[in-house]
């Protein structure tokens, strides 16, 4: 993710180390209330949610947003009202309007 941001001259956002400050599902859902659109990449699949319309169900949370320890997955980046979890170049380009 850092390489993508640097190569597109996007300023590095504030970084929180998820190993030092792990976030559980309850905290992740509270974070979701502060954003409008959510992208989550896992492998080659990315899910997108318009959080004004619907929140992810528990099964989706476990699969895309939480790791095996039950903590929020990394990397995660917040850009305005968008939250991107995992690395998905297409989502990053869409959010940061790069090509």
Gaussian input, Z-matrix of N, CA and C with variables (Angstrom, degrees):
# hf/3-21g

backbone

0 1
 N
 C     1     B1
 C     2     B2     1     A1
 N     3     B3     2     A2     1     D1
 C     4     B4     3     A3     2     D2
 C     5     B5     4     A4     3     D3
 N     6     B6     5     A5     4     D4
 C     7     B7     6     A6     5     D5
 C     8     B8     7     A7     6     D6
 N     9     B9     8     A8     7     D7
 C    10    B10     9     A9     8     D8
 C    11    B11    10    A10     9     D9
 N    12    B12    11    A11    10    D10
 C    13    B13    12    A12    11    D11
 C    14    B14    13    A13    12    D12
 N    15    B15    14    A14    13    D13
 C    16    B16    15    A15    14    D14
 C    17    B17    16    A16    15    D15
 N    18    B18    17    A17    16    D16
 C    19    B19    18    A18    17    D17
 C    20    B20    19    A19    18    D18
 N    21    B21    20    A20    19    D19
 C    22    B22    21    A21    20    D20
 C    23    B23    22    A22    21    D21
 N    24    B24    23    A23    22    D22
 C    25    B25    24    A24    23    D23
 C    26    B26    25    A25    24    D24
 N    27    B27    26    A26    25    D25
 C    28    B28    27    A27    26    D26
 C    29    B29    28    A28    27    D27
 N    30    B30    29    A29    28    D28
 C    31    B31    30    A30    29    D29
 C    32    B32    31    A31    30    D30
 N    33    B33    32    A32    31    D31
 C    34    B34    33    A33    32    D32
 C    35    B35    34    A34    33    D33
 N    36    B36    35    A35    34    D34
 C    37    B37    36    A36    35    D35
 C    38    B38    37    A37    36    D36
 N    39    B39    38    A38    37    D37
 C    40    B40    39    A39    38    D38
 C    41    B41    40    A40    39    D39
 N    42    B42    41    A41    40    D40
 C    43    B43    42    A42    41    D41
 C    44    B44    43    A43    42    D42
 N    45    B45    44    A44    43    D43
 C    46    B46    45    A45    44    D44
 C    47    B47    46    A46    45    D45
 N    48    B48    47    A47    46    D46
 C    49    B49    48    A48    47    D47
 C    50    B50    49    A49    48    D48
 N    51    B51    50    A50    49    D49
 C    52    B52    51    A51    50    D50
 C    53    B53    52    A52    51    D51
 N    54    B54    53    A53    52    D52
 C    55    B55    54    A54    53    D53
 C    56    B56    55    A55    54    D54
 N    57    B57    56    A56    55    D55
 C    58    B58    57    A57    56    D56
 C    59    B59    58    A58    57    D57
 N    60    B60    59    A59    58    D58
 C    61    B61    60    A60    59    D59
 C    62    B62    61    A61    60    D60
 N    63    B63    62    A62    61    D61
 C    64    B64    63    A63    62    D62
 C    65    B65    64    A64    63    D63
 N    66    B66    65    A65    64    D64
 C    67    B67    66    A66    65    D65
 C    68    B68    67    A67    66    D66
 N    69    B69    68    A68    67    D67
 C    70    B70    69    A69    68    D68
 C    71    B71    70    A70    69    D69
 N    72    B72    71    A71    70    D70
 C    73    B73    72    A72    71    D71
 C    74    B74    73    A73    72    D72
 N    75    B75    74    A74    73    D73
 C    76    B76    75    A75    74    D74
 C    77    B77    76    A76    75    D75
 N    78    B78    77    A77    76    D76
 C    79    B79    78    A78    77    D77
 C    80    B80    79    A79    78    D78
 N    81    B81    80    A80    79    D79
 C    82    B82    81    A81    80    D80
 C    83    B83    82    A82    81    D81
 N    84    B84    83    A83    82    D82
 C    85    B85    84    A84    83    D83
 C    86    B86    85    A85    84    D84
 N    87    B87    86    A86    85    D85
 C    88    B88    87    A87    86    D86
 C    89    B89    88    A88    87    D87
 N    90    B90    89    A89    88    D88
 C    91    B91    90    A90    89    D89
 C    92    B92    91    A91    90    D90
 N    93    B93    92    A92    91    D91
 C    94    B94    93    A93    92    D92
 C    95    B95    94    A94    93    D93
 N    96    B96    95    A95    94    D94
 C    97    B97    96    A96    95    D95
 C    98    B98    97    A97    96    D96
 N    99    B99    98    A98    97    D97
 C   100   B100    99    A99    98    D98
 C   101   B101   100   A100    99    D99
 N   102   B102   101   A101   100   D100
 C   103   B103   102   A102   101   D101
 C   104   B104   103   A103   102   D102
 N   105   B105   104   A104   103   D103
 C   106   B106   105   A105   104   D104
 C   107   B107   106   A106   105   D105
 N   108   B108   107   A107   106   D106
 C   109   B109   108   A108   107   D107
 C   110   B110   109   A109   108   D108
 N   111   B111   110   A110   109   D109
 C   112   B112   111   A111   110   D110
 C   113   B113   112   A112   111   D111
 N   114   B114   113   A113   112   D112
 C   115   B115   114   A114   113   D113
 C   116   B116   115   A115   114   D114
 N   117   B117   116   A116   115   D115
 C   118   B118   117   A117   116   D116
 C   119   B119   118   A118   117   D117
 N   120   B120   119   A119   118   D118
 C   121   B121   120   A120   119   D119
 C   122   B122   121   A121   120   D120
 N   123   B123   122   A122   121   D121
 C   124   B124   123   A123   122   D122
 C   125   B125   124   A124   123   D123
 N   126   B126   125   A125   124   D124
 C   127   B127   126   A126   125   D125
 C   128   B128   127   A127   126   D126
 N   129   B129   128   A128   127   D127
 C   130   B130   129   A129   128   D128
 C   131   B131   130   A130   129   D129
 N   132   B132   131   A131   130   D130
 C   133   B133   132   A132   131   D131
 C   134   B134   133   A133   132   D132
 N   135   B135   134   A134   133   D133
 C   136   B136   135   A135   134   D134
 C   137   B137   136   A136   135   D135
 N   138   B138   137   A137   136   D136
 C   139   B139   138   A138   137   D137
 C   140   B140   139   A139   138   D138
 N   141   B141   140   A140   139   D139
 C   142   B142   141   A141   140   D140
 C   143   B143   142   A142   141   D141
 N   144   B144   143   A143   142   D142
 C   145   B145   144   A144   143   D143
 C   146   B146   145   A145   144   D144
 N   147   B147   146   A146   145   D145
 C   148   B148   147   A147   146   D146
 C   149   B149   148   A148   147   D147
 N   150   B150   149   A149   148   D148
 C   151   B151   150   A150   149   D149
 C   152   B152   151   A151   150   D150
 N   153   B153   152   A152   151   D151
 C   154   B154   153   A153   152   D152
 C   155   B155   154   A154   153   D153
 N   156   B156   155   A155   154   D154
 C   157   B157   156   A156   155   D155
 C   158   B158   157   A157   156   D156
 N   159   B159   158   A158   157   D157
 C   160   B160   159   A159   158   D158
 C   161   B161   160   A160   159   D159
 N   162   B162   161   A161   160   D160
 C   163   B163   162   A162   161   D161
 C   164   B164   163   A163   162   D162
 N   165   B165   164   A164   163   D163
 C   166   B166   165   A165   164   D164
 C   167   B167   166   A166   165   D165
 N   168   B168   167   A167   166   D166
 C   169   B169   168   A168   167   D167
 C   170   B170   169   A169   168   D168
 N   171   B171   170   A170   169   D169
 C   172   B172   171   A171   170   D170
 C   173   B173   172   A172   171   D171
 N   174   B174   173   A173   172   D172
 C   175   B175   174   A174   173   D173
 C   176   B176   175   A175   174   D174
 N   177   B177   176   A176   175   D175
 C   178   B178   177   A177   176   D176
 C   179   B179   178   A178   177   D177
 N   180   B180   179   A179   178   D178
 C   181   B181   180   A180   179   D179
 C   182   B182   181   A181   180   D180
 N   183   B183   182   A182   181   D181
 C   184   B184   183   A183   182   D182
 C   185   B185   184   A184   183   D183
 N   186   B186   185   A185   184   D184
 C   187   B187   186   A186   185   D185
 C   188   B188   187   A187   186   D186
 N   189   B189   188   A188   187   D187
 C   190   B190   189   A189   188   D188
 C   191   B191   190   A190   189   D189
 N   192   B192   191   A191   190   D190
 C   193   B193   192   A192   191   D191
 C   194   B194   193   A193   192   D192
 N   195   B195   194   A194   193   D193
 C   196   B196   195   A195   194   D194
 C   197   B197   196   A196   195   D195
 N   198   B198   197   A197   196   D196
 C   199   B199   198   A198   197   D197
 C   200   B200   199   A199   198   D198
 N   201   B201   200   A200   199   D199
 C   202   B202   201   A201   200   D200
 C   203   B203   202   A202   201   D201
 N   204   B204   203   A203   202   D202
 C   205   B205   204   A204   203   D203
 C   206   B206   205   A205   204   D204
 N   207   B207   206   A206   205   D205
 C   208   B208   207   A207   206   D206
 C   209   B209   208   A208   207   D207
 N   210   B210   209   A209   208   D208
 C   211   B211   210   A210   209   D209
 C   212   B212   211   A211   210   D210
 N   213   B213   212   A212   211   D211
 C   214   B214   213   A213   212   D212
 C   215   B215   214   A214   213   D213
 N   216   B216   215   A215   214   D214
 C   217   B217   216   A216   215   D215
 C   218   B218   217   A217   216   D216
 N   219   B219   218   A218   217   D217
 C   220   B220   219   A219   218   D218
 C   221   B221   220   A220   219   D219
 N   222   B222   221   A221   220   D220
 C   223   B223   222   A222   221   D221
 C   224   B224   223   A223   222   D222
 N   225   B225   224   A224   223   D223
 C   226   B226   225   A225   224   D224
 C   227   B227   226   A226   225   D225
 N   228   B228   227   A227   226   D226
 C   229   B229   228   A228   227   D227
 C   230   B230   229   A229   228   D228
 N   231   B231   230   A230   229   D229
 C   232   B232   231   A231   230   D230
 C   233   B233   232   A232   231   D231
 N   234   B234   233   A233   232   D232
 C   235   B235   234   A234   233   D233
 C   236   B236   235   A235   234   D234
 N   237   B237   236   A236   235   D235
 C   238   B238   237   A237   236   D236
 C   239   B239   238   A238   237   D237
 N   240   B240   239   A239   238   D238
 C   241   B241   240   A240   239   D239
 C   242   B242   241   A241   240   D240
 N   243   B243   242   A242   241   D241
 C   244   B244   243   A243   242   D242
 C   245   B245   244   A244   243   D243
 N   246   B246   245   A245   244   D244
 C   247   B247   246   A246   245   D245
 C   248   B248   247   A247   246   D246
 N   249   B249   248   A248   247   D247
 C   250   B250   249   A249   248   D248
 C   251   B251   250   A250   249   D249
 N   252   B252   251   A251   250   D250
 C   253   B253   252   A252   251   D251
 C   254   B254   253   A253   252   D252
 N   255   B255   254   A254   253   D253
 C   256   B256   255   A255   254   D254
 C   257   B257   256   A256   255   D255
 N   258   B258   257   A257   256   D256
 C   259   B259   258   A258   257   D257
 C   260   B260   259   A259   258   D258
 N   261   B261   260   A260   259   D259
 C   262   B262   261   A261   260   D260
 C   263   B263   262   A262   261   D261
 N   264   B264   263   A263   262   D262
 C   265   B265   264   A264   263   D263
 C   266   B266   265   A265   264   D264
 N   267   B267   266   A266   265   D265
 C   268   B268   267   A267   266   D266
 C   269   B269   268   A268   267   D267
 N   270   B270   269   A269   268   D268
 C   271   B271   270   A270   269   D269
 C   272   B272   271   A271   270   D270
 N   273   B273   272   A272   271   D271
 C   274   B274   273   A273   272   D272
 C   275   B275   274   A274   273   D273
 N   276   B276   275   A275   274   D274
 C   277   B277   276   A276   275   D275
 C   278   B278   277   A277   276   D276
 N   279   B279   278   A278   277   D277
 C   280   B280   279   A279   278   D278
 C   281   B281   280   A280   279   D279
 N   282   B282   281   A281   280   D280
 C   283   B283   282   A282   281   D281
 C   284   B284   283   A283   282   D282
 N   285   B285   284   A284   283   D283
 C   286   B286   285   A285   284   D284
 C   287   B287   286   A286   285   D285
 N   288   B288   287   A287   286   D286
 C   289   B289   288   A288   287   D287
 C   290   B290   289   A289   288   D288
 N   291   B291   290   A290   289   D289
 C   292   B292   291   A291   290   D290
 C   293   B293   292   A292   291   D291
 N   294   B294   293   A293   292   D292
 C   295   B295   294   A294   293   D293
 C   296   B296   295   A295   294   D294

   B1=1.4467
   B2=1.5309
   B3=1.3362
   B4=1.4736
   B5=1.5269
   B6=1.3308
   B7=1.4605
   B8=1.5331
   B9=1.3221
   B10=1.4618
   B11=1.5245
   B12=1.3199
   B13=1.4660
   B14=1.5247
   B15=1.3194
   B16=1.4685
   B17=1.5254
   B18=1.3363
   B19=1.4655
   B20=1.5322
   B21=1.3355
   B22=1.4619
   B23=1.5230
   B24=1.3330
   B25=1.4751
   B26=1.5374
   B27=1.3367
   B28=1.4629
   B29=1.5191
   B30=1.3294
   B31=1.4698
   B32=1.5266
   B33=1.3071
   B34=1.4561
   B35=1.5266
   B36=1.3247
   B37=1.4665
   B38=1.5223
   B39=1.3111
   B40=1.4574
   B41=1.5266
   B42=1.3179
   B43=1.4541
   B44=1.5246
   B45=1.3178
   B46=1.4572
   B47=1.5169
   B48=1.3163
   B49=1.4590
   B50=1.5228
   B51=1.3245
   B52=1.4638
   B53=1.5237
   B54=1.3301
   B55=1.4669
   B56=1.5238
   B57=1.3332
   B58=1.4698
   B59=1.5216
   B60=1.3250
   B61=1.4630
   B62=1.5212
   B63=1.3486
   B64=1.4687
   B65=1.5194
   B66=1.3350
   B67=1.4562
   B68=1.5357
   B69=1.3114
   B70=1.4649
   B71=1.5330
   B72=1.3413
   B73=1.4652
   B74=1.5310
   B75=1.3092
   B76=1.4649
   B77=1.5367
   B78=1.3297
   B79=1.4678
   B80=1.5263
   B81=1.3448
   B82=1.4659
   B83=1.5268
   B84=1.3231
   B85=1.4686
   B86=1.5289
   B87=1.3374
   B88=1.4678
   B89=1.5357
   B90=1.3293
   B91=1.4643
   B92=1.5227
   B93=1.3369
   B94=1.4576
   B95=1.5232
   B96=1.3197
   B97=1.4661
   B98=1.5222
   B99=1.3296
   B100=1.4615
   B101=1.5249
   B102=1.3434
   B103=1.4637
   B104=1.5271
   B105=1.3153
   B106=1.4594
   B107=1.5091
   B108=1.3306
   B109=1.4628
   B110=1.5261
   B111=1.3245
   B112=1.4542
   B113=1.5178
   B114=1.3188
   B115=1.4618
   B116=1.5259
   B117=1.3139
   B118=1.4620
   B119=1.5164
   B120=1.3194
   B121=1.4589
   B122=1.5241
   B123=1.3017
   B124=1.4611
   B125=1.5222
   B126=1.3251
   B127=1.4604
   B128=1.5207
   B129=1.3252
   B130=1.4595
   B131=1.5234
   B132=1.3277
   B133=1.4614
   B134=1.5251
   B135=1.3255
   B136=1.4612
   B137=1.5204
   B138=1.3323
   B139=1.4583
   B140=1.5233
   B141=1.3165
   B142=1.4644
   B143=1.5249
   B144=1.3246
   B145=1.4592
   B146=1.5149
   B147=1.3123
   B148=1.4559
   B149=1.5288
   B150=1.3174
   B151=1.4564
   B152=1.5193
   B153=1.3247
   B154=1.4586
   B155=1.5268
   B156=1.3383
   B157=1.4647
   B158=1.5273
   B159=1.3407
   B160=1.4681
   B161=1.5232
   B162=1.3085
   B163=1.4628
   B164=1.5201
   B165=1.3384
   B166=1.4654
   B167=1.5298
   B168=1.3327
   B169=1.4631
   B170=1.5341
   B171=1.3148
   B172=1.4666
   B173=1.5232
   B174=1.3334
   B175=1.4661
   B176=1.5332
   B177=1.3199
   B178=1.4646
   B179=1.5224
   B180=1.3268
   B181=1.4690
   B182=1.5228
   B183=1.3245
   B184=1.4604
   B185=1.5261
   B186=1.3294
   B187=1.4624
   B188=1.5312
   B189=1.3289
   B190=1.4663
   B191=1.5287
   B192=1.3109
   B193=1.4549
   B194=1.5212
   B195=1.3292
   B196=1.4543
   B197=1.5154
   B198=1.3177
   B199=1.4532
   B200=1.5212
   B201=1.3440
   B202=1.4636
   B203=1.5351
   B204=1.3166
   B205=1.4637
   B206=1.5217
   B207=1.3402
   B208=1.4551
   B209=1.5143
   B210=1.3316
   B211=1.4647
   B212=1.5249
   B213=1.3257
   B214=1.4631
   B215=1.5206
   B216=1.3249
   B217=1.4679
   B218=1.5228
   B219=1.3094
   B220=1.4585
   B221=1.5187
   B222=1.2963
   B223=1.4587
   B224=1.5285
   B225=1.2918
   B226=1.4619
   B227=1.5182
   B228=1.3022
   B229=1.4624
   B230=1.5254
   B231=1.3161
   B232=1.4625
   B233=1.5173
   B234=1.3201
   B235=1.4600
   B236=1.5191
   B237=1.3114
   B238=1.4599
   B239=1.5100
   B240=1.3267
   B241=1.4658
   B242=1.5314
   B243=1.3430
   B244=1.4633
   B245=1.5198
   B246=1.3355
   B247=1.4536
   B248=1.5185
   B249=1.3339
   B250=1.4595
   B251=1.5166
   B252=1.3311
   B253=1.4587
   B254=1.5150
   B255=1.3245
   B256=1.4577
   B257=1.5221
   B258=1.3162
   B259=1.4625
   B260=1.5178
   B261=1.3185
   B262=1.4596
   B263=1.5299
   B264=1.3299
   B265=1.4641
   B266=1.5273
   B267=1.3108
   B268=1.4749
   B269=1.5292
   B270=1.3294
   B271=1.4745
   B272=1.5245
   B273=1.3217
   B274=1.4668
   B275=1.5324
   B276=1.3262
   B277=1.4618
   B278=1.5168
   B279=1.3242
   B280=1.4584
   B281=1.5270
   B282=1.3094
   B283=1.4651
   B284=1.5297
   B285=1.3361
   B286=1.4604
   B287=1.5288
   B288=1.3370
   B289=1.4618
   B290=1.5255
   B291=1.3379
   B292=1.4670
   B293=1.5162
   B294=1.3031
   B295=1.4729
   B296=1.4778
   A1=109.35
   A2=115.71
   A3=119.47
   A4=111.05
   A5=115.98
   A6=120.57
   A7=110.73
   A8=117.51
   A9=121.53
   A10=110.10
   A11=117.24
   A12=120.87
   A13=110.99
   A14=116.36
   A15=120.25
   A16=111.34
   A17=117.52
   A18=120.09
   A19=112.17
   A20=117.75
   A21=121.64
   A22=112.32
   A23=115.65
   A24=122.98
   A25=111.70
   A26=115.16
   A27=121.70
   A28=106.64
   A29=118.00
   A30=119.62
   A31=111.41
   A32=114.94
   A33=120.47
   A34=109.44
   A35=116.86
   A36=119.63
   A37=110.74
   A38=115.72
   A39=120.54
   A40=108.34
   A41=116.17
   A42=121.64
   A43=109.16
   A44=115.79
   A45=121.73
   A46=107.45
   A47=117.18
   A48=122.11
   A49=109.24
   A50=116.92
   A51=120.59
   A52=112.47
   A53=117.52
   A54=118.93
   A55=110.54
   A56=116.15
   A57=120.27
   A58=111.75
   A59=117.32
   A60=123.12
   A61=110.29
   A62=117.69
   A63=119.05
   A64=111.68
   A65=115.54
   A66=121.74
   A67=107.77
   A68=116.52
   A69=122.41
   A70=109.68
   A71=116.53
   A72=121.39
   A73=112.15
   A74=117.76
   A75=120.67
   A76=111.02
   A77=116.52
   A78=120.55
   A79=110.99
   A80=116.55
   A81=120.71
   A82=110.19
   A83=117.23
   A84=120.03
   A85=111.27
   A86=117.30
   A87=120.57
   A88=109.55
   A89=117.30
   A90=121.60
   A91=110.43
   A92=117.67
   A93=121.95
   A94=111.36
   A95=117.57
   A96=121.00
   A97=112.14
   A98=117.49
   A99=121.40
   A100=112.53
   A101=117.33
   A102=120.77
   A103=109.36
   A104=116.14
   A105=121.04
   A106=113.17
   A107=117.10
   A108=121.18
   A109=108.27
   A110=114.56
   A111=121.97
   A112=109.49
   A113=116.88
   A114=123.19
   A115=106.70
   A116=117.16
   A117=120.68
   A118=109.21
   A119=115.71
   A120=121.75
   A121=109.36
   A122=114.31
   A123=120.33
   A124=105.85
   A125=115.70
   A126=119.56
   A127=108.75
   A128=117.10
   A129=120.87
   A130=112.56
   A131=117.26
   A132=120.88
   A133=109.72
   A134=115.08
   A135=121.54
   A136=108.52
   A137=115.92
   A138=120.64
   A139=107.74
   A140=115.47
   A141=121.45
   A142=108.06
   A143=115.87
   A144=121.18
   A145=110.16
   A146=115.54
   A147=121.68
   A148=103.59
   A149=116.19
   A150=120.24
   A151=113.65
   A152=117.03
   A153=119.69
   A154=109.72
   A155=115.79
   A156=121.08
   A157=112.74
   A158=117.89
   A159=120.48
   A160=110.85
   A161=115.44
   A162=122.28
   A163=108.83
   A164=117.15
   A165=119.18
   A166=110.74
   A167=115.51
   A168=119.73
   A169=109.30
   A170=117.20
   A171=122.51
   A172=112.09
   A173=117.39
   A174=120.90
   A175=111.07
   A176=116.94
   A177=121.18
   A178=110.24
   A179=116.73
   A180=120.63
   A181=109.93
   A182=116.09
   A183=120.70
   A184=111.43
   A185=117.01
   A186=121.02
   A187=113.45
   A188=117.18
   A189=119.92
   A190=115.49
   A191=118.28
   A192=119.74
   A193=114.46
   A194=116.75
   A195=119.97
   A196=110.45
   A197=115.66
   A198=120.47
   A199=110.83
   A200=117.60
   A201=121.31
   A202=113.92
   A203=117.72
   A204=121.01
   A205=112.16
   A206=116.79
   A207=120.53
   A208=112.82
   A209=116.56
   A210=121.85
   A211=109.93
   A212=115.18
   A213=123.52
   A214=109.01
   A215=117.18
   A216=121.86
   A217=112.10
   A218=115.26
   A219=122.18
   A220=107.24
   A221=121.26
   A222=125.15
   A223=111.20
   A224=114.68
   A225=121.42
   A226=107.41
   A227=116.01
   A228=120.20
   A229=108.59
   A230=114.20
   A231=119.91
   A232=108.25
   A233=115.39
   A234=121.41
   A235=107.04
   A236=116.56
   A237=120.35
   A238=110.23
   A239=117.14
   A240=121.94
   A241=111.81
   A242=116.49
   A243=122.44
   A244=109.76
   A245=116.20
   A246=122.15
   A247=107.33
   A248=116.08
   A249=121.84
   A250=107.67
   A251=115.90
   A252=121.66
   A253=107.71
   A254=116.27
   A255=120.64
   A256=108.48
   A257=116.37
   A258=119.46
   A259=109.89
   A260=116.33
   A261=122.62
   A262=107.00
   A263=115.47
   A264=120.31
   A265=112.02
   A266=117.69
   A267=120.21
   A268=110.85
   A269=117.25
   A270=120.46
   A271=110.24
   A272=117.00
   A273=120.21
   A274=110.64
   A275=117.24
   A276=120.71
   A277=110.99
   A278=116.83
   A279=121.23
   A280=110.50
   A281=117.44
   A282=122.33
   A283=111.02
   A284=116.71
   A285=120.32
   A286=112.86
   A287=116.97
   A288=123.37
   A289=112.58
   A290=114.65
   A291=121.31
   A292=109.56
   A293=116.80
   A294=122.90
   A295=111.76
   D1=-43.07
   D2=179.65
   D3=-57.98
   D4=-40.93
   D5=-179.99
   D6=-63.52
   D7=-43.33
   D8=178.15
   D9=-60.05
   D10=-48.27
   D11=-179.22
   D12=-60.71
   D13=-45.64
   D14=-178.82
   D15=-64.48
   D16=-44.63
   D17=-177.05
   D18=-68.24
   D19=-22.02
   D20=178.18
   D21=-102.68
   D22=10.93
   D23=177.34
   D24=54.33
   D25=42.86
   D26=176.97
   D27=-100.27
   D28=125.30
   D29=-179.37
   D30=-57.94
   D31=139.84
   D32=179.49
   D33=-68.68
   D34=124.16
   D35=179.20
   D36=-73.32
   D37=173.67
   D38=175.54
   D39=-61.25
   D40=136.72
   D41=-176.94
   D42=-111.72
   D43=132.83
   D44=173.68
   D45=-117.75
   D46=127.53
   D47=-179.17
   D48=-77.80
   D49=113.49
   D50=-176.84
   D51=-69.97
   D52=-17.20
   D53=176.03
   D54=-74.87
   D55=-34.31
   D56=179.95
   D57=-85.70
   D58=-31.18
   D59=-178.63
   D60=-128.56
   D61=69.66
   D62=-178.21
   D63=-64.90
   D64=146.41
   D65=-178.94
   D66=-117.76
   D67=124.75
   D68=178.74
   D69=-87.94
   D70=176.23
   D71=-176.84
   D72=-57.51
   D73=-43.40
   D74=-178.52
   D75=-59.55
   D76=-43.27
   D77=178.88
   D78=-68.84
   D79=-37.12
   D80=178.37
   D81=-62.95
   D82=-43.04
   D83=178.57
   D84=-63.49
   D85=-35.47
   D86=176.28
   D87=-65.13
   D88=-39.99
   D89=177.00
   D90=-62.97
   D91=-40.64
   D92=-179.45
   D93=-58.77
   D94=-29.86
   D95=-179.83
   D96=-69.84
   D97=-13.96
   D98=-178.55
   D99=-99.44
   D100=-1.00
   D101=179.54
   D102=-122.79
   D103=162.34
   D104=-179.05
   D105=-101.64
   D106=-32.93
   D107=-176.51
   D108=-133.44
   D109=139.81
   D110=-175.85
   D111=-128.38
   D112=131.30
   D113=176.09
   D114=-121.40
   D115=137.13
   D116=176.57
   D117=-137.47
   D118=124.42
   D119=-179.58
   D120=-108.58
   D121=135.36
   D122=174.37
   D123=-143.04
   D124=113.04
   D125=-174.48
   D126=66.10
   D127=-129.82
   D128=-179.10
   D129=-96.45
   D130=1.76
   D131=-177.48
   D132=-105.67
   D133=137.95
   D134=176.29
   D135=-127.00
   D136=134.42
   D137=174.19
   D138=-108.12
   D139=148.78
   D140=-179.33
   D141=-130.57
   D142=134.71
   D143=178.71
   D144=-126.48
   D145=134.60
   D146=167.56
   D147=-92.64
   D148=102.61
   D149=-172.23
   D150=-71.31
   D151=-8.08
   D152=173.91
   D153=-73.61
   D154=-23.17
   D155=-177.29
   D156=-100.84
   D157=-40.08
   D158=-176.27
   D159=-160.42
   D160=150.09
   D161=174.49
   D162=-103.42
   D163=155.22
   D164=178.18
   D165=-65.13
   D166=144.62
   D167=176.43
   D168=-77.26
   D169=173.16
   D170=-175.91
   D171=-60.52
   D172=-40.47
   D173=-179.95
   D174=-63.80
   D175=-43.89
   D176=178.34
   D177=-65.33
   D178=-40.16
   D179=177.33
   D180=-56.22
   D181=-48.73
   D182=-177.46
   D183=-64.10
   D184=-39.32
   D185=-176.00
   D186=-75.85
   D187=-44.06
   D188=-171.26
   D189=-105.52
   D190=-27.69
   D191=-170.94
   D192=-108.06
   D193=-23.51
   D194=-177.57
   D195=-113.96
   D196=141.80
   D197=178.04
   D198=-84.69
   D199=-175.23
   D200=-177.24
   D201=-63.54
   D202=-22.11
   D203=178.71
   D204=-84.41
   D205=-7.18
   D206=-177.65
   D207=90.42
   D208=2.38
   D209=177.92
   D210=-92.85
   D211=156.81
   D212=176.54
   D213=-55.88
   D214=135.98
   D215=-179.19
   D216=-74.15
   D217=157.41
   D218=175.23
   D219=-122.89
   D220=158.14
   D221=-4.35
   D222=-77.56
   D223=155.04
   D224=174.76
   D225=-135.41
   D226=138.99
   D227=-179.44
   D228=-136.01
   D229=136.58
   D230=177.38
   D231=-108.40
   D232=129.34
   D233=178.20
   D234=-131.11
   D235=100.51
   D236=-177.08
   D237=63.19
   D238=-121.62
   D239=-179.75
   D240=-97.80
   D241=18.45
   D242=178.75
   D243=-112.47
   D244=143.32
   D245=175.21
   D246=-129.53
   D247=125.45
   D248=179.76
   D249=-116.02
   D250=125.27
   D251=179.76
   D252=-115.45
   D253=128.49
   D254=-174.96
   D255=84.13
   D256=172.32
   D257=-178.68
   D258=-100.59
   D259=117.31
   D260=174.26
   D261=-138.16
   D262=106.47
   D263=-175.59
   D264=-59.56
   D265=-39.09
   D266=-179.24
   D267=-63.50
   D268=-41.73
   D269=178.19
   D270=-65.91
   D271=-41.22
   D272=178.86
   D273=-63.00
   D274=-43.03
   D275=178.66
   D276=-63.35
   D277=-39.62
   D278=179.65
   D279=-65.30
   D280=-47.38
   D281=-177.46
   D282=-67.66
   D283=-43.32
   D284=-177.10
   D285=-92.66
   D286=2.05
   D287=177.32
   D288=51.01
   D289=54.99
   D290=177.21
   D291=-114.40
   D292=160.37
   D293=172.41
   D294=-155.65

